[in-house]
Amino acid sequence: MESVKDLDPEIYSLVMQEERRQNDKIRLIASENYVSKAVLETTGSVLTNKYSEGYAGKRYYEGQQLIDQVEQLAINRAKALFGAEHVNVQPYSGSPANIATYLAFLNPGDTILGMALPHGGHLTHGAKVSISGRYFDAQSYELDAATGLLNYDNIRQRALAVRPKIIIAGHSAYPRILDFKIFRQIADEVDALLMVDMAHFAGLVAGGVHPSPVPYADVVTTTTHKSLRGPRGAMILCKAKHAQAIDKAVFPGVQGGPHDNTTAAIAVALKEAATDSFKRYATQILKNAKTLADSLMAKGFTLITNGTDNHLMLVDLTNKNISGKTAAKALDKAGIVLNYNVVPYDKRKPVDPSGIRIGTPAVTTRGFKENEMLLVSSLIEKVIGDPENDELLANTAEEVKKLCSHFPAPGLEHLH
Ligand SMILES: *Cc1c(COP(=O)(O)O)cnc(C)c1O
């Protein structure tokens, strides 16, 4: 980044410090990752200079000889990888992808049914503060109070009661696998469309270690930058019969020109996601999550649903007499970065809830395996047991840095 260094030393310095931070810390935010150098390079390419409103062969600007090929490659790779009939790779991110899906099928005031935000749903699944909750009649289903699991009978009852036009399955904080087949049956019973938002677990689906929603859902939305390990962006996968409605909703419905540099980087990430090495990464994500979950439970931590089947876990810290926020802040000082999170039926407020969320994609990308996860578990226990001990936090941060120095992350090899 020599040019940035010359032109804008302030931004240069901040980016360099962020490189250091990402290198020296154990990053356990479930939605984050390290993209490959190839993805980074493509994101920073001259494709950022191009305008290409429209779709391949039907653009509103000239000079698309190469952009059309780029977008078609991304589409073809996504279709092959996920077995989808149609794919739109233009959504700027996960939230606009979801809003475009609503625009494709709903009128203002229509009813949608999604997982409640405090139970692991996303803002765009009908939260009141989101456009999805303001412009539509947003109804929600919740997790079972006793088990923390989805209760499909209850979802069915809710669907029969509110008759949604769209049922949304998907989450940002649910540690188990969704039963797409039952969701499909419920949607058919009430004549609703089924939309699956696989933003969090798309990389697991691509790696073949998680059931695919694609055969069951009318529409599947996903971010490209979480477990899928691509640039920040999103895709909408759908049945052929919905192709036109989806494409029109993305452009010109919600967006203008697509971010062609991102589209190209999505194509690169999809090529990576089709490799055996990506399958090994996806398999290891699950092993790492399970190892960490089992180890934390053995140390007396309460995990929602008693464990995990995917890349994340939700820890209820109530019995440890510490709030999620206090724990997350202390862990950050100790070099372990995660987020505080509401737990189902949380008695505390969302700004300082009872839980923390832990995800394994990023550490798996940099090469952590079961042994490192056991160490991470011990460090978490130590910090949470003594969160105001500044010396402990500083020593832990040093220990974390030393550990991380053995695991160069993609894009950060030059720091080693
Ligand atoms: C992250 C996420 C999104 C939104 O993605 P952004 O790119 O942050 O807009 C949508 N749905 C789910 C389930 C998510 O986890």
PDBQT file of the ligand as one rigid body, heavy atoms in Angstrom, charges set to zero:
ROOT
HETATM    1  C1  LIG A 501     -25.150 -11.036   8.530  1.00  0.00    +0.000 C 
HETATM    2  C2  LIG A 501     -26.548 -11.407   8.186  1.00  0.00    +0.000 A 
HETATM    3  C3  LIG A 501     -27.293 -10.655   7.262  1.00  0.00    +0.000 A 
HETATM    4  C4  LIG A 501     -26.898  -9.301   6.750  1.00  0.00    +0.000 C 
HETATM    5  O1  LIG A 501     -25.743  -9.125   6.191  1.00  0.00    +0.000 OA
HETATM    6  P1  LIG A 501     -25.083  -7.675   6.003  1.00  0.00    +0.000 P 
HETATM    7  O2  LIG A 501     -24.111  -7.978   4.948  1.00  0.00    +0.000 OA
HETATM    8  O3  LIG A 501     -24.504  -7.317   7.319  1.00  0.00    +0.000 OA
HETATM    9  O4  LIG A 501     -26.149  -6.728   5.561  1.00  0.00    +0.000 OA
HETATM   10  C5  LIG A 501     -28.542 -11.126   6.897  1.00  0.00    +0.000 A 
HETATM   11  N1  LIG A 501     -29.040 -12.245   7.439  1.00  0.00    +0.000 NA
HETATM   12  C6  LIG A 501     -28.377 -12.961   8.350  1.00  0.00    +0.000 A 
HETATM   13  C7  LIG A 501     -29.008 -14.178   8.906  1.00  0.00    +0.000 C 
HETATM   14  C8  LIG A 501     -27.110 -12.556   8.763  1.00  0.00    +0.000 A 
HETATM   15  O5  LIG A 501     -26.479 -13.265   9.699  1.00  0.00    +0.000 OA
ENDROOT
TORSDOF 0
